[in-house]
């Protein structure tokens, strides 16, 4: 899909903070994070909805791998997963680490976007990558 921002990230036309990549799936940090380490997991093949992904069990195996790496990287047991699909028409799962002091309260506030420097984002990505085998 030539106008899809996620397809452009997959193609390397738009830079991203990649944390995982294999032949079918890609995970990267959200550039509008709700908390530190907020990541997206997408299929490389363009599907409109998560439920359309042919290898959905493989997809969710990657989602689990990233969530577990986030838990270890950031010392939290709470990783929220969200599937909306409204803002970008490409299947994606949000993985959002939660912290006691993350400013969201008991529920995620989708308007509470956090700002981190490029160095912080790179450090978050490296922390997750370093825990992918945990």
C-alpha positions, 0 to 999 in steps of 0.5 A: 500500500503506497500511502500506508505509513507502516508499509513505508516503515517496513520498506525503510522509507521512514525511520523507526526505532526497531526492536524486532524483525523477522520475515513476517513481522516487525516491532518498533517503538511508537513515536507518540508513546503513552509510556516509556517502551510503548511498542507496535507489532505489525505484520510486514504484509499489509492487512487492514485488520489484525484478524485478517493476518493469515499467520495470527498464531505466529503474530501473537507469538511475536506479540508475546515475545515483545511483551515479555522483553518489555516486562524484563527491560522495564521491571513491570508486570503490567503490559497493556495490549490494545488493538484499535486499527482506526488511526492507521489502516494496517494491522497493529497491536500496541504494547504499552508498559504500565508503571505506578507513576506513568501519569495515566491512572487506572486506565490508559489516557490516549491523549496523554502522549509522553515526549522522550528524546531520540537518545531515550528512545534508542535506549528504550529500544536497546533495553527491549532488544537486550531482553528478547531471549528472556 
